[in-house]
Amino acid sequence: MSILELGESIPPLTPHAVSMSLPTWADNVGYEEGKKRVMDKLSTGYPRYCPGIPGQEKSLADPVTRFSIHKLIVAFADDIIGKYGTPDQKAMLFPSSKTAQRCHGFIKTNGEASFTRDLIAQVLPSISAVIFHKDLFPIAKQYWQHSGDGISSRRAEFCHPLFSDGKLVNSTPVQPIQNMKRGPKRYQRGSVDQTFLTGKKFTSEGVENSQLPLQNGTAETRESTQFLEERFGRNLDISFVDNARLAICRRIAGSLVGQVDLAVEPSPTRMTSNSRGVKGVSNDDVFLYPCGMNAIFNTHRMLLESGGQLKSISFGFPYVDALKILQKFGPGCLFYGNGSSEDLDDLEARLEAGERYLALFCEFPGNPMLICPDLKRIRRLADTYDFAVVVDDLV
């Protein structure tokens, strides 16, 4: 069995790999401590925070600034800045204007200044860029990392050549909205929000025939890359999208347990039973998001909108970004790091005393200790005191 070299992507030889090789315990320790020997070798990383963009500040104490963004996304953002921004600015890229506006709002709320403008293109595929002063990058990066709203490296790879070829452009600017001038004087230069809309469309024929230019390559390179992506199941043919989405929803709901041919199955009929034994659950109850963190983020957002501005509960040792979502987006949270029966005793006493909460978030089992919270007791408390229970079951 061959051993991947330190920093090599997993799986190897793909620019969209979501992990990297740390073959020894010393390499793992060096990664956590941000050692130069390890960090300089990393070729890729987790989608929301890949290692190592030259010139970006790294802080060992803060995971938000210790990591950077996938190089394909950074290259695209840099070209957008080159066309629409200035050398003292950076950009964050999002798949829709709504997600871009949420990032913009987060920067305005948490940053020292409001020095941004949104570039929103309604095209196929869509890209929205939030442009801001480079000193605000740590704030924008928090939103990117915690929310999971940012574009994927594959979307960046696809859209970047369209942008470079002049096919992904703004055409009809609407009336700019003057921003509040806040923070240090160096930022107070009459910054504005500008929303650009375009009616430019791209035909499916052009996409399917792979005639779009590569940013750094040829049409032959693009065809080879597309073949490898589809041959090894990394990227489906676009004609399978609807069936694939339905198959995933049905598999999660429990009505689909075997293999399917996405060219013909599953049929779009409504399911009537499921293997989970939960009455009334169907694929219509399953909502898909581009990543797990984005699912948690949007669940929290929906609960805040429906249940009001109440604190939530983070129960057990959490994934750090899940905790940060509860702390930074909304009125905050009550944190029980151990997730023990004693913690539940304390929570029950608070509830009996009149405290009210929006939701309890937990992992089942917990990562990395595999501790399982008492879901039956949590469910009883939730039914009695009217709060939601959100369970992350991925380890």
C-alpha positions in Angstrom: 0.0 0.0 0.0 1.5 3.3 -1.1 1.7 6.2 1.4 0.7 9.6 0.3 3.3 12.3 0.9 2.8 15.0 3.4 0.3 17.6 2.1 -0.8 15.6 -0.9 -4.5 15.8 -1.7 -7.0 13.0 -0.7 -8.1 11.7 -3.2 -4.9 12.4 -5.1 -4.5 14.3 -8.3 -7.8 16.3 -8.1 -8.0 20.1 -7.4 -11.3 19.6 -5.6 -10.1 17.2 -2.9 -11.5 17.9 0.6 -8.7 16.6 2.7 -4.9 16.1 2.7 -2.4 13.6 3.8 -0.9 13.9 7.3 0.9 10.5 7.4 2.6 10.7 10.8 1.5 11.8 14.3 4.1 14.5 14.2 2.5 15.9 11.0 -0.9 16.0 12.7 0.6 17.8 15.7 2.5 20.2 13.4 -0.7 20.9 11.5 -2.6 21.8 14.7 0.2 24.0 15.8 0.6 25.6 12.4 4.2 24.6 11.9 5.8 26.0 8.8 7.2 22.6 7.9 3.7 21.2 7.6 1.7 24.2 6.4 4.0 24.9 3.5 3.4 21.3 2.2 -0.4 21.4 2.2 -1.8 21.4 -1.3 -5.5 21.6 -0.4 -7.8 21.2 2.6 -11.3 21.4 3.9 -13.5 23.4 1.5 -14.4 26.3 3.8 -10.8 26.9 4.9 -8.0 25.6 2.9 -4.4 26.2 4.0 -1.8 28.6 2.9 -2.4 31.7 0.7 0.9 33.5 0.5 0.8 36.9 2.3 -2.3 36.1 4.4 -1.7 36.4 8.1 -1.8 33.2 10.1 -2.5 33.1 13.8 -2.1 29.9 15.7 -4.6 30.9 18.3 -7.4 31.8 15.8 -8.6 29.2 13.3 -10.4 31.9 11.4 -7.2 33.6 10.3 -5.0 30.5 10.4 -6.7 29.2 7.2 -7.5 30.7 3.9 -9.7 29.9 1.0 -9.4 27.5 -1.9 -6.9 28.8 -4.5 -9.4 28.5 -7.4 -11.8 30.7 -5.5 -9.1 33.1 -4.6 -7.9 33.4 -8.2 -11.5 34.2 -9.3 -12.0 36.8 -6.5 -8.7 38.5 -7.4 -9.8 38.9 -11.0 -13.1 40.4 -9.9 -11.1 42.9 -7.7 -8.9 43.6 -10.7 -11.9 44.7 -12.7 -14.3 46.2 -10.1 -12.2 46.9 -7.0 -9.0 48.6 -5.9 -5.6 47.2 -4.7 -6.7 47.7 -1.0 -9.8 45.6 -1.4 -10.7 41.9 -1.2 -13.8 39.9 -2.3 -15.9 37.1 -1.0 -17.8 35.1 -3.6 -21.3 33.6 -3.1 -23.8 31.7 -5.2 -26.7 34.2 -4.8 -27.4 37.8 -4.0 -29.2 36.8 -0.8 -26.1 35.0 0.6 -23.9 37.9 -0.4 -26.3 40.4 1.4 -26.1 38.3 4.5 -22.3 38.4 4.4 -22.4 42.2 3.8 -24.7 42.6 6.8 -22.4 40.5 9.0 -19.4 42.7 8.0 -21.4 45.9 8.7 -22.5 44.6 12.1 -19.1 43.3 13.3 -16.6 45.4 11.4 -15.2 48.8 12.3 -16.3 50.2 9.0 -18.8 49.8 6.2 -16.6 49.9 3.1 -18.3 47.4 0.8 -20.2 47.1 -2.4 -22.1 44.1 -3.7 -21.8 42.9 -7.3 -24.7 40.7 -8.0 -25.0 39.0 -11.4 -28.2 37.2 -12.3 -26.7 34.7 -14.7 -26.5 31.0 -15.2 -24.6 30.1 -13.1 -24.9 33.1 -10.7 -22.1 34.7 -8.8 -22.3 37.5 -6.2 -19.2 39.3 -4.9 -19.0 41.3 -1.7 -16.1 43.7 -2.0 -14.6 45.3 1.1 -11.4 46.9 2.4 -8.7 44.2 3.0 -8.5 45.1 6.7 -12.0 43.7 7.1 -11.0 40.3 5.7 -10.9 38.6 9.1 -14.6 39.6 9.6 -15.6 38.4 6.2 -13.7 35.2 6.7 -15.7 34.5 9.8 -18.9 34.6 7.9 -17.4 32.4 5.1 -16.2 29.8 7.5 -19.2 29.7 9.9 -22.0 29.9 7.4 -20.9 27.6 4.6 -22.6 30.0 2.2 -19.6 30.6 -0.1 -19.2 29.2 -3.6 -17.5 25.8 -4.1 -14.2 25.4 -5.9 -16.0 23.6 -8.8 -18.3 26.7 -9.2 -15.3 28.9 -9.2 -13.5 26.7 -11.8 -16.5 26.8 -14.0 -17.4 30.5 -13.7 -13.9 32.0 -13.7 -13.3 31.4 -17.4 -16.8 32.8 -18.2 -15.9 35.9 -16.4 -12.5 36.2 -18.1 -14.1 35.7 -21.5 -16.6 38.5 -20.8 -19.6 36.2 -20.5 -20.2 36.8 -16.8 -20.7 40.6 -16.6 -22.8 43.3 -15.1 -24.9 45.2 -17.5 -27.7 47.3 -15.7 -26.6 49.0 -12.5 -29.4 50.1 -10.2 -29.4 53.2 -8.0 -26.5 53.0 -5.5 -27.5 53.0 -1.8 -25.3 55.3 0.3 -23.8 53.5 3.3 -23.5 54.8 6.8 -20.0 56.2 7.5 -18.6 54.4 10.5 -15.3 53.5 12.1 -11.8 55.0 11.5 -11.6 58.0 9.2 -9.4 56.1 6.7 -12.6 54.2 5.8 -15.0 57.2 5.6 -14.8 57.9 1.9 -18.5 57.8 0.9 -18.6 54.1 0.4 -21.7 52.8 -1.5 -23.5 49.5 -2.1 -24.0 48.9 -5.8 -26.1 46.1 -7.1 -25.6 45.1 -10.7 -28.1 42.9 -12.6 -27.6 41.3 -15.9 -29.8 39.4 -18.3 -27.0 37.5 -19.8 -27.8 33.8 -20.2 -25.7 30.8 -21.3 -27.1 28.0 -23.3 -27.0 24.5 -21.9 -25.6 23.4 -25.3 -22.5 25.5 -24.7 -22.0 23.9 -21.3 -22.6 20.3 -22.3 -20.3 20.5 -25.3 -17.5 21.8 -23.0 -16.8 24.8 -25.3 -16.1 27.2 -22.5 -12.4 28.2 -22.1 -10.3 27.2 -19.2 -8.6 29.9 -17.1 -5.2 28.1 -17.4 -5.5 25.4 -20.0 -7.1 24.2 -23.3 -10.3 22.8 -24.4 -8.6 19.4 -24.5 -7.6 19.8 -20.9 -11.1 20.6 -20.0 -12.5 17.6 -21.7 -10.0 15.3 -20.0 -10.8 16.8 -16.6 -14.5 16.5 -17.2 -14.1 12.8 -18.2 -12.1 12.0 -15.0 -14.6 13.8 -12.8 -17.6 11.9 -14.3 -15.8 8.6 -14.7 -14.9 8.3 -11.1 -18.2 9.7 -9.7 -16.9 13.0 -8.6 -19.2 15.0 -10.7 -22.5 13.8 -12.3 -23.6 14.6 -15.8 -25.9 17.6 -15.6 -28.8 15.6 -17.1 -28.9 13.5 -13.9 -29.4 16.4 -11.5 -33.1 16.1 -10.8 -33.0 12.4 -10.3 -29.9 12.5 -8.2 -31.5 15.1 -5.9 -34.7 13.1 -5.5 -32.6 9.9 -4.9 -30.6 11.6 -2.1 -33.8 12.9 -0.5 -35.5 9.5 -0.6 -32.4 7.7 0.7 -32.3 10.1 3.7 -36.1 9.7 4.3 -35.7 5.9 4.2 -37.7 5.0 1.2 -34.7 4.2 -1.1 -32.3 1.6 0.1 -30.9 -0.1 -3.0 -28.9 1.0 -6.0 -30.6 3.1 -8.7 -30.0 4.0 -12.3 -30.1 7.8 -12.3 -31.0 7.8 -16.0 -34.4 6.3 -15.2 -35.0 6.1 -11.5 -36.3 7.0 -9.0 -39.6 8.0 -10.6 -41.0 11.3 -9.4 -44.0 9.7 -7.7 -44.7 10.6 -4.1 -43.4 8.0 -1.6 -45.9 6.2 0.7 -43.7 4.3 3.1 -40.1 4.4 4.6 -37.7 2.0 6.2 -37.1 4.2 9.3 -40.5 3.4 10.8 -41.4 7.1 11.3 -45.0 7.8 10.3 -45.5 10.6 7.8 -41.9 11.1 6.9 -41.3 11.6 3.1 -38.7 13.0 0.7 -40.7 16.2 0.9 -39.5 16.6 4.5 -35.8 16.5 3.4 -34.0 19.8 2.5 -30.5 19.7 0.9 -27.8 22.2 1.4 -24.3 22.4 -0.2 -22.5 21.4 3.0 -23.2 20.3 6.6 -22.3 23.7 8.1 -24.7 25.5 5.8 -27.5 23.1 6.9 -26.8 24.0 10.5 -26.6 27.7 9.7 -29.8 27.8 7.8 -31.6 25.7 10.4 -30.6 28.3 13.0 -31.7 31.1 10.8 -35.1 29.5 10.2 -35.6 28.9 13.9 -34.8 32.5 14.8 -37.3 33.7 12.2 -40.1 31.4 13.4 -39.4 31.2 17.1 -38.1 34.7 17.9 -34.9 36.1 19.3 -34.2 33.5 22.0 -30.9 32.0 23.0 -30.1 28.4 22.0 -28.3 25.7 23.8 -25.1 24.0 22.6 -25.0 20.6 24.4 -21.9 18.5 24.4 -18.4 19.0 22.9 -19.3 20.8 19.6 -17.8 21.3 16.3 -16.4 24.8 16.7 -18.2 26.5 13.8 -21.6 25.2 15.0 -20.9 26.8 18.4 -19.8 30.0 16.7 -23.0 30.2 14.7 -25.1 30.1 17.9 -22.8 32.7 19.5 -22.5 35.2 16.6 -25.8 35.0 14.8 -28.5 35.9 17.2 -28.8 36.6 20.9 -26.2 33.9 21.9 -26.3 30.5 23.5 -26.0 28.5 26.7 -23.0 26.2 26.4 -22.8 22.8 28.1 -19.4 21.4 27.0 -19.7 18.1 28.8 -23.1 17.1 27.6 -23.6 15.1 30.9 -26.6 14.2 33.0 -25.5 16.9 35.4 -25.7 19.4 32.6 -29.3 18.2 31.9 -30.1 18.6 35.6 -28.9 22.2 35.4 -30.8 22.9 32.2 -34.0 21.4 33.7 -33.6 23.6 36.8 -33.3 26.7 34.5 -36.3 25.8 32.6 -38.4 25.2 35.7 -37.3 28.6 36.9 -38.8 30.2 33.8 -35.9 30.5 31.4 -36.8 29.8 27.8 -34.7 28.8 24.8 -35.1 28.5 21.1 -33.4 25.2 20.4 -30.9 22.6 21.7 -28.1 21.7 19.3 -26.1 18.5 19.8 -24.0 15.9 18.0 -25.0 12.2 18.2 -22.5 10.7 18.7 -20.1 13.4 19.8 -16.8 14.0 17.9 -14.2 13.0 18.9 -15.1 11.3 22.2 -18.2 9.5 20.8 -20.2 10.6 23.9 -24.0 10.3 23.2 -26.4 12.7 24.8 -29.6 11.5 26.5 -31.9 12.2 23.6 -35.0 10.7 25.3 -34.6 13.1 28.2 -33.8 16.0 25.9 -37.0 15.2 23.9 -39.1 15.2 27.0 -37.7 18.6 28.1 -38.3 20.0 24.6 -41.9 18.8 24.6 -42.5 20.2 28.0 -40.8 23.6 27.5 -41.3 24.1 23.8 -37.9 24.3 22.2 -36.5 22.6 19.1 -33.9 19.8 19.1 -31.3 19.8 16.3 -29.1 16.7 16.1 -26.0 16.5 14.0 -25.4 12.8 13.4 -22.3 13.1 11.3 -18.9 12.1 12.8 
